[in-house]
Amino acid sequence: MDLSEIYQDLIIEHGTDPRNFYELENPTNKAEGFNPLCGDKVNIFLKINNNIIEDISFTGEGCAISMASASIMTETLKGMDINKAKELFHDFKISVTEDDINSTKDLGKISALAGVKAFPARVKCATMAWHTMNNAVNK
Ligand code: ZN
């Protein structure tokens, strides 16, 4: 597998035109993430009300995979219950790190990032935003 193969259209699209890329005003939760392996940085902002992610945004800089992952994540999690979001994070982590994934799970757009599994150094790029979101939610 060639590295270029993980740059699917969706990753290129979100990497160059990230969604929800701004600092949310008055967030209820926020956290900062850093991936020293690649130099990616991300800030995640959330507005959580009654366990529902009413709004979510991010800022930061980094490689296309890290920015695309954060962008797709914010799109996916908006309006979602935080427990469902944590569950999705768990499933996503498995999909990029383990071979025998329970492939019956449909991860939607997030699965565009599953190709990083072949490149362990890039797994952090893909999961950083999710780890940061998880840290923010647990605060
Ligand atoms: Zn990266």
Boltz pocket constraint, residues with backbone or C-beta under 6 A from the ligand:
constraints:
  - pocket:
      binder: B
      contacts: [[A, 35], [A, 38], [A, 39], [A, 40], [A, 62], [A, 63], [A, 64], [A, 65], [A, 66], [A, 125]]
      max_distance: 6.0
